[in-house]
Amino acid sequence: MGKRGRRRERGDDDSGAEAAEYADAEGNVLVLRGRLSAGTLKTLRETPGGAAASSADMWQRRTEMLFERLAVRWDVAGLPLTRQKELLGRFRMADAETKRWVRQTIDEHVQRLGIE
């Protein structure tokens, strides 16, 4: 049996984790994972970027890391995005106002989870 089958048998998928839905003013819905693994939490606590990275670079990378690990689905203009490449690509090409909303939403969600 392949790895995917074993993961499903053990119940390691995120279907049991509580996910939270957040809607913006335009009706787009961002669904964020309700928990993070210990390994992910450890990675998030480490300083992103190298010695030459500016504080803005580190902030941007941390925001993207949080988005990558928390985003489960994003319904934009009625189109559901669920694959990680699609989600991250959509976030990267979003306008400034959308990025601001996503960052505020993630910050609120992280506070609810007690992560930091």
PAKOLLO-185330 format. One line per field, with one value per atom (N, C-alpha, C, O, CB): residue in one letter; chain; atom name; x, y, z. Coordinates in steps of 0.1 Angstrom, whole numbers, plus 5000, padded with zeros to 4 digits. Each point is the difference from the previous one (the first is absolute). Glycine has a CB too. Layout:
# PAKOLLO-185330
zalo = c(A,...)
drenza = c(A,...)
torgu = c(CA,...)
u = c(X,...)
v = c(Y,...)
w = c(Z,...)
END
This chain:
# PAKOLLO-185330
zalo = c(M,M,M,M,M,G,G,G,G,G,K,K,K,K,K,R,R,R,R,R,G,G,G,G,G,R,R,R,R,R,R,R,R,R,R,R,R,R,R,R,E,E,E,E,E,R,R,R,R,R,G,G,G,G,G,D,D,D,D,D,D,D,D,D,D,D,D,D,D,D,S,S,S,S,S,G,G,G,G,G,A,A,A,A,A,E,E,E,E,E,A,A,A,A,A,A,A,A,A,A,E,E,E,E,E,Y,Y,Y,Y,Y,A,A,A,A,A,D,D,D,D,D,A,A,A,A,A,E,E,E,E,E,G,G,G,G,G,N,N,N,N,N,V,V,V,V,V,L,L,L,L,L,V,V,V,V,V,L,L,L,L,L,R,R,R,R,R,G,G,G,G,G,R,R,R,R,R,L,L,L,L,L,S,S,S,S,S,A,A,A,A,A,G,G,G,G,G,T,T,T,T,T,L,L,L,L,L,K,K,K,K,K,T,T,T,T,T,L,L,L,L,L,R,R,R,R,R,E,E,E,E,E,T,T,T,T,T,P,P,P,P,P,G,G,G,G,G,G,G,G,G,G,A,A,A,A,A,A,A,A,A,A,A,A,A,A,A,S,S,S,S,S,S,S,S,S,S,A,A,A,A,A,D,D,D,D,D,M,M,M,M,M,W,W,W,W,W,Q,Q,Q,Q,Q,R,R,R,R,R,R,R,R,R,R,T,T,T,T,T,E,E,E,E,E,M,M,M,M,M,L,L,L,L,L,F,F,F,F,F,E,E,E,E,E,R,R,R,R,R,L,L,L,L,L,A,A,A,A,A,V,V,V,V,V,R,R,R,R,R,W,W,W,W,W,D,D,D,D,D,V,V,V,V,V,A,A,A,A,A,G,G,G,G,G,L,L,L,L,L,P,P,P,P,P,L,L,L,L,L,T,T,T,T,T,R,R,R,R,R,Q,Q,Q,Q,Q,K,K,K,K,K,E,E,E,E,E,L,L,L,L,L,L,L,L,L,L,G,G,G,G,G,R,R,R,R,R,F,F,F,F,F,R,R,R,R,R,M,M,M,M,M,A,A,A,A,A,D,D,D,D,D,A,A,A,A,A,E,E,E,E,E,T,T,T,T,T,K,K,K,K,K,R,R,R,R,R,W,W,W,W,W,V,V,V,V,V,R,R,R,R,R,Q,Q,Q,Q,Q,T,T,T,T,T,I,I,I,I,I,D,D,D,D,D,E,E,E,E,E,H,H,H,H,H,V,V,V,V,V,Q,Q,Q,Q,Q,R,R,R,R,R,L,L,L,L,L,G,G,G,G,G,I,I,I,I,I,E,E,E,E,E)
drenza = c(A,A,A,A,A,A,A,A,A,A,A,A,A,A,A,A,A,A,A,A,A,A,A,A,A,A,A,A,A,A,A,A,A,A,A,A,A,A,A,A,A,A,A,A,A,A,A,A,A,A,A,A,A,A,A,A,A,A,A,A,A,A,A,A,A,A,A,A,A,A,A,A,A,A,A,A,A,A,A,A,A,A,A,A,A,A,A,A,A,A,A,A,A,A,A,A,A,A,A,A,A,A,A,A,A,A,A,A,A,A,A,A,A,A,A,A,A,A,A,A,A,A,A,A,A,A,A,A,A,A,A,A,A,A,A,A,A,A,A,A,A,A,A,A,A,A,A,A,A,A,A,A,A,A,A,A,A,A,A,A,A,A,A,A,A,A,A,A,A,A,A,A,A,A,A,A,A,A,A,A,A,A,A,A,A,A,A,A,A,A,A,A,A,A,A,A,A,A,A,A,A,A,A,A,A,A,A,A,A,A,A,A,A,A,A,A,A,A,A,A,A,A,A,A,A,A,A,A,A,A,A,A,A,A,A,A,A,A,A,A,A,A,A,A,A,A,A,A,A,A,A,A,A,A,A,A,A,A,A,A,A,A,A,A,A,A,A,A,A,A,A,A,A,A,A,A,A,A,A,A,A,A,A,A,A,A,A,A,A,A,A,A,A,A,A,A,A,A,A,A,A,A,A,A,A,A,A,A,A,A,A,A,A,A,A,A,A,A,A,A,A,A,A,A,A,A,A,A,A,A,A,A,A,A,A,A,A,A,A,A,A,A,A,A,A,A,A,A,A,A,A,A,A,A,A,A,A,A,A,A,A,A,A,A,A,A,A,A,A,A,A,A,A,A,A,A,A,A,A,A,A,A,A,A,A,A,A,A,A,A,A,A,A,A,A,A,A,A,A,A,A,A,A,A,A,A,A,A,A,A,A,A,A,A,A,A,A,A,A,A,A,A,A,A,A,A,A,A,A,A,A,A,A,A,A,A,A,A,A,A,A,A,A,A,A,A,A,A,A,A,A,A,A,A,A,A,A,A,A,A,A,A,A,A,A,A,A,A,A,A,A,A,A,A,A,A,A,A,A,A,A,A,A,A,A,A,A,A,A,A,A,A,A,A,A,A,A,A,A,A,A,A,A,A,A,A,A,A,A,A,A,A,A,A,A,A,A,A,A,A,A,A,A,A,A,A,A,A,A,A,A,A,A,A,A,A,A,A,A,A,A,A,A,A,A,A,A,A,A,A,A,A,A,A,A,A,A,A,A,A,A,A,A,A,A,A,A,A,A,A,A,A,A,A,A,A,A,A,A,A)
torgu = c(N,CA,C,O,CB,N,CA,C,O,CB,N,CA,C,O,CB,N,CA,C,O,CB,N,CA,C,O,CB,N,CA,C,O,CB,N,CA,C,O,CB,N,CA,C,O,CB,N,CA,C,O,CB,N,CA,C,O,CB,N,CA,C,O,CB,N,CA,C,O,CB,N,CA,C,O,CB,N,CA,C,O,CB,N,CA,C,O,CB,N,CA,C,O,CB,N,CA,C,O,CB,N,CA,C,O,CB,N,CA,C,O,CB,N,CA,C,O,CB,N,CA,C,O,CB,N,CA,C,O,CB,N,CA,C,O,CB,N,CA,C,O,CB,N,CA,C,O,CB,N,CA,C,O,CB,N,CA,C,O,CB,N,CA,C,O,CB,N,CA,C,O,CB,N,CA,C,O,CB,N,CA,C,O,CB,N,CA,C,O,CB,N,CA,C,O,CB,N,CA,C,O,CB,N,CA,C,O,CB,N,CA,C,O,CB,N,CA,C,O,CB,N,CA,C,O,CB,N,CA,C,O,CB,N,CA,C,O,CB,N,CA,C,O,CB,N,CA,C,O,CB,N,CA,C,O,CB,N,CA,C,O,CB,N,CA,C,O,CB,N,CA,C,O,CB,N,CA,C,O,CB,N,CA,C,O,CB,N,CA,C,O,CB,N,CA,C,O,CB,N,CA,C,O,CB,N,CA,C,O,CB,N,CA,C,O,CB,N,CA,C,O,CB,N,CA,C,O,CB,N,CA,C,O,CB,N,CA,C,O,CB,N,CA,C,O,CB,N,CA,C,O,CB,N,CA,C,O,CB,N,CA,C,O,CB,N,CA,C,O,CB,N,CA,C,O,CB,N,CA,C,O,CB,N,CA,C,O,CB,N,CA,C,O,CB,N,CA,C,O,CB,N,CA,C,O,CB,N,CA,C,O,CB,N,CA,C,O,CB,N,CA,C,O,CB,N,CA,C,O,CB,N,CA,C,O,CB,N,CA,C,O,CB,N,CA,C,O,CB,N,CA,C,O,CB,N,CA,C,O,CB,N,CA,C,O,CB,N,CA,C,O,CB,N,CA,C,O,CB,N,CA,C,O,CB,N,CA,C,O,CB,N,CA,C,O,CB,N,CA,C,O,CB,N,CA,C,O,CB,N,CA,C,O,CB,N,CA,C,O,CB,N,CA,C,O,CB,N,CA,C,O,CB,N,CA,C,O,CB,N,CA,C,O,CB,N,CA,C,O,CB,N,CA,C,O,CB,N,CA,C,O,CB,N,CA,C,O,CB,N,CA,C,O,CB,N,CA,C,O,CB,N,CA,C,O,CB,N,CA,C,O,CB,N,CA,C,O,CB,N,CA,C,O,CB,N,CA,C,O,CB,N,CA,C,O,CB,N,CA,C,O,CB,N,CA,C,O,CB,N,CA,C,O,CB,N,CA,C,O,CB,N,CA,C,O,CB,N,CA,C,O,CB,N,CA,C,O,CB,N,CA,C,O,CB,N,CA,C,O,CB,N,CA,C,O,CB,N,CA,C,O,CB,N,CA,C,O,CB,N,CA,C,O,CB)
u = c(5008,4992,5009,5010,4971,5015,5008,4998,4992,5006,5011,4999,4987,4996,5028,4969,4987,4990,4993,5012,4995,4991,5002,4991,5007,5015,5004,4996,4995,5024,4983,4996,4985,4996,5023,4973,4986,4996,4991,5006,5009,4996,5003,4992,5013,5006,5004,4992,4999,5023,4972,4992,5008,4997,4987,5028,5009,4996,5007,5011,4971,4996,4993,4998,4999,5001,4995,4985,4994,5026,4973,4985,4994,4989,5012,5006,4995,5003,4994,5008,5007,5004,4990,4994,5030,4973,4990,5006,5011,4979,5003,5004,4991,4988,5021,4997,4992,4998,5010,4998,4980,4998,4999,4993,4995,5018,5000,4996,5006,5012,4972,4995,5004,5000,4981,5023,5003,4988,4989,5035,4977,4989,4994,4988,5022,4998,4996,4994,4996,5021,4982,4995,5010,4996,4983,5033,5011,5002,4999,5012,4991,5001,5014,5004,4971,5032,5013,4998,4995,5018,4991,4998,5014,5009,4970,5022,5013,5000,4990,5015,5005,5002,4999,5004,5011,4979,4998,5011,5000,4977,5034,5011,5013,4999,4986,5026,5013,5008,4998,5002,5008,5008,5011,5004,4991,5011,5011,5012,5007,4986,5010,5011,4997,5010,4994,4984,4997,5001,5006,4979,5011,5002,5014,5004,4975,5030,5014,5006,5008,4993,4995,5005,4996,5008,4990,4990,4995,5007,5001,4977,5027,5007,5014,5006,4981,5019,5013,5000,4989,5017,5005,5000,5001,5010,5002,4978,5001,5010,5002,4974,5030,5010,5014,5001,4981,5027,5014,5005,4992,5012,5009,5006,4998,4999,5017,4983,4998,4986,4997,5023,4970,4986,4997,5004,4990,4998,4996,4988,4994,5014,4988,4988,4987,4991,5020,4988,4989,5000,4989,5011,5011,5001,4996,4993,5026,4986,4996,4985,4994,5030,4971,4985,4992,4990,5014,5000,4993,5001,4990,5015,5007,5001,4992,4994,5029,4977,4992,4985,4993,5025,4978,4986,4996,4990,5011,5008,4998,5000,4993,5017,5000,5000,4987,4995,5030,4970,4988,4988,4992,5017,4991,4989,5001,4990,5010,5012,5002,4995,4994,5026,4983,4997,4986,4994,5029,4971,4986,4989,4989,5021,4993,4989,4996,5009,5000,4978,4995,4992,5002,4996,4995,4992,4998,4999,4989,5011,4997,4990,5004,5019,4965,4990,5001,4996,4989,5020,5001,4991,5001,5023,4966,4991,4993,4998,5016,4983,4992,5009,4995,4986,5032,5010,5007,5008,4994,4996,5007,5014,5002,4976,5032,5014,5003,4998,5008,5000,5003,5014,5006,4970,5031,5013,5010,4998,4996,5016,5010,5006,5002,5002,5000,5006,4990,5004,5010,4974,4989,4998,4999,4990,5010,4998,5011,4997,4990,5025,5012,5001,5003,5008,4987,5000,4990,5003,5005,4980,4989,5004,4997,4986,5022,5004,5011,5000,4994,5016,5011,4996,5005,5010,4975,4995,4989,4995,5012,4989,4989,5004,5011,4980,4998,5003,5003,4998,4987,5020,5004,4989,5002,5014,4972,4988,4997,4997,4994,5009,4998,5010,4997,4992,5024,5011,4998,5003,5013,4981,4998,4989,5001,5006,4982,4989,5004,4997,4987,5023,5005,5010,4998,5000,5011,5009,4992,5003,5015,4973,4992,4992,4998,5000,4996,4993,5008,4997,4988,5027,5010,5004,5001,5007,4995,5004,4989,5003,5011,4973,4989,4999,4998,4990,5013,4999,5012,4997,4992,5023,5011,4998,5004,5011,4979,4998,4989,5002,5003,4985,4990,5006,4996,4987,5027,5006,5011,5004,4992,5008,5010,5014,5008,4975,5019,5013,5008,4993,4998,5021,5008,5014,5009,4973)
v = c(4988,5012,5012,5001,4987,5022,5013,5008,4998,5002,5011,5009,5007,5001,5003,4999,5007,4991,5005,5008,4974,4991,4999,4999,4989,5011,4999,5012,4999,4986,5026,5013,5000,5004,5008,4984,5000,4990,5003,5004,4982,4990,5004,4998,4985,5024,5005,5012,5004,4987,5016,5012,5012,5009,4977,5015,5011,5012,5010,4974,5015,5011,5010,4998,4988,5026,5011,5001,5010,5002,4977,5001,5001,5005,4982,5008,5001,5013,5003,4972,5032,5013,5011,5000,4994,5013,5011,5011,5004,4992,5007,5011,5011,4999,4984,5029,5012,5007,5001,5002,5002,5008,5015,5004,4976,5027,5015,5006,4996,5004,5009,5006,5015,5006,4977,5021,5014,5008,4994,5001,5018,5008,4997,5002,5016,4975,4997,4986,4995,5020,4978,4986,4989,4988,5022,4993,4990,4994,5006,5006,4974,4993,4993,4993,5004,5006,4994,4990,5004,5016,4967,4990,4997,4996,4994,5011,4998,4988,4997,5027,4968,4988,5003,5011,4979,5001,5003,4996,5002,4995,4997,4996,4999,4998,4990,5012,4999,4989,4998,5026,4969,4989,5006,5012,4973,5007,5005,5004,5010,4975,5008,5003,5014,5007,4968,5027,5013,5011,5011,4978,5010,5010,5003,5012,4981,4997,5001,5009,5009,4969,5018,5007,5015,5009,4970,5024,5013,5009,5012,4980,5001,5008,5003,5009,4979,5005,5003,5012,5004,4972,5031,5013,4996,4994,5018,4993,4997,5008,5012,4982,5001,5008,4998,4995,5022,4988,4999,5013,5008,4976,5017,5011,5013,5011,4973,5015,5012,5005,5010,4983,4999,5004,5012,5001,4975,5033,5012,4995,4990,5026,4993,4997,4999,4992,5020,4996,4999,4987,4994,5031,4970,4987,4989,4991,5017,4992,4990,5001,4989,5012,5011,5001,4994,4993,5028,4982,4995,4985,4993,5028,4973,4986,4993,4990,5013,5003,4994,5000,4990,5017,5004,5001,4989,4993,5032,4973,4990,4986,4991,5024,4982,4987,4998,4988,5014,5007,4999,4997,4991,5024,4992,4998,4986,4993,5032,4971,4986,4989,4991,5018,4993,4989,5001,4990,5010,5012,5001,4999,4995,5019,4991,5001,4986,4992,5030,4975,4987,5003,4992,4999,5019,5004,5015,5006,4971,5028,5014,5001,4997,5010,4997,5002,5014,5009,4973,5021,5013,5002,4992,5009,5008,5002,4987,4998,5022,4972,4988,4988,4989,5025,4988,4990,4995,5007,5003,4977,4994,4996,4993,4999,5013,4996,4992,5003,5018,4967,4990,4995,4996,4998,5007,4995,5010,5012,4974,5010,5009,5010,5012,4971,5012,5009,5011,5011,4970,5015,5010,5010,5012,4970,5013,5009,5010,5012,4970,5013,5009,5010,5012,4970,5013,5008,5011,5012,4969,5016,5010,5010,5012,4971,5013,5009,5010,5012,4971,5011,5009,5010,5011,4970,5016,5009,5009,5008,4975,5016,5008,5015,5003,4977,5028,5014,5003,4992,5014,5006,5004,4999,4995,5020,4989,4999,4986,4997,5024,4970,4985,4994,4993,5006,5005,4995,5005,4992,5007,5013,5006,4992,4997,5026,4974,4993,4986,4995,5018,4980,4987,5000,4992,5002,5016,5000,5003,4994,5015,5000,5003,4988,4997,5027,4968,4988,4990,4993,5012,4993,4990,5004,4991,5003,5019,5004,4997,4996,5023,4984,4997,4985,4996,5025,4971,4986,4994,4992,5007,5006,4996,5003,4992,5012,5008,5004,4990,4996,5028,4973,4990,4987,4993,5019,4983,4987,5001,4990,5005,5017,5002,4997,4995,4998,5010,4997,5014,5010,4970,5020,5012,4997,5009,5005)
w = c(5000,5000,5000,5007,5005,4980,4999,5013,5009,4966,5025,5012,5002,5011,4985,4993,5002,5007,5008,4971,5017,5007,5014,5008,4971,5025,5014,5008,5011,4982,5001,5007,5003,5010,4979,5001,5002,5011,5008,4968,5024,5010,5014,5009,4974,5019,5013,5003,5012,4985,4994,5003,5001,5008,5003,4982,5001,4991,5000,5006,4987,4991,5009,5012,4968,5015,5008,5000,5005,4990,5001,4999,5014,5001,4978,5031,5014,5007,5010,4991,4993,5006,4997,4989,5010,5011,4998,4991,5002,5021,4967,4990,5002,5003,4980,5016,5001,4987,4992,5032,4973,4988,5003,5010,4980,5001,5002,4986,4990,5028,4982,4988,5000,5010,4988,4990,4998,4996,4998,4997,5003,4996,4986,4997,5017,4978,4986,5000,4989,5001,5021,5000,4998,4999,4994,5005,4999,5013,5011,4970,5020,5012,5001,4991,5009,5011,5003,5011,5011,4981,5006,5010,5005,4993,4996,5025,5006,5009,5007,4992,5001,5008,5015,5004,4978,5026,5014,5009,5012,4983,4999,5009,4991,4988,5029,4989,4994,5007,5012,4980,5000,5007,5008,4998,4983,5027,5009,4991,5003,5016,4970,4991,4993,4998,4999,4999,4994,5010,4996,4988,5028,5010,5003,5001,5009,4990,5002,4988,5002,5011,4975,4988,5000,4997,4990,5018,5000,5011,4998,4994,5018,5011,4995,5006,5011,4973,4995,4992,4994,5006,4999,4993,4985,4995,5024,4973,4985,4993,5005,4996,4989,4992,5006,5011,4983,4999,5004,5007,5004,4977,5021,5007,4992,5006,5004,4977,4992,4998,4994,4994,5018,4998,5009,5011,4983,4999,5008,5009,4998,4983,5027,5009,4991,5004,5016,4970,4991,4993,4998,4998,4999,4994,5009,4997,4989,5027,5010,5003,5001,5008,4992,5002,4989,5002,5012,4974,4988,4999,4998,4990,5015,5000,5011,4997,4993,5021,5011,4997,5003,5013,4978,4996,4990,5001,5003,4986,4990,5006,4996,4987,5026,5007,5008,4999,5003,5005,5007,4990,5003,5016,4970,4991,4994,4999,4995,5002,4994,5010,4995,4992,5025,5010,5005,5004,5002,4994,5005,4990,5002,5015,4971,4989,4995,4996,4998,5007,4995,4987,4991,5033,4976,4988,4999,5011,4990,4987,4999,4988,4988,5021,4993,4990,4996,5007,5002,4978,4995,4988,4990,5018,4993,4989,4996,4988,5004,5018,4997,4996,4998,4996,5004,4996,5012,5006,4971,5027,5011,4997,4990,5019,4998,4999,5012,5011,4976,5010,5011,4999,5010,4991,4988,4999,5005,4997,4983,5027,5006,4990,5003,5014,4971,4990,4996,4998,4994,5006,4996,5011,4997,4989,5026,5012,5001,5001,5011,4988,5002,4988,5002,5012,4974,4988,5001,4996,4990,5018,5001,5010,4998,4995,5019,5010,4995,5002,5016,4975,4995,4990,4999,5005,4988,4989,5005,4992,4991,5029,5005,5001,5002,5011,4986,5002,5015,5008,4972,5022,5014,5010,5011,4979,5006,5010,5003,5012,4979,5000,5002,5009,5009,4969,5019,5008,5015,5009,4971,5021,5014,5007,5012,4980,5001,5006,5004,5011,4976,5004,5003,5013,5009,4966,5025,5012,5013,5010,4974,5015,5012,5004,5012,4982,4997,5003,5006,5009,4972,5013,5006,5014,5008,4968,5026,5013,5010,5011,4979,5007,5008,5003,5012,4979,4999,5001,5009,5008,4969,5021,5008,5015,5009,4971,5023,5013,5006,5012,4983,4998,5005,5003,5009,4977,5006,5002,5011,5005,4971,5028,5010,4995,5008,5009,4971,4993,5000,4998,4988,5016,4998,5003,4999,5005)
END
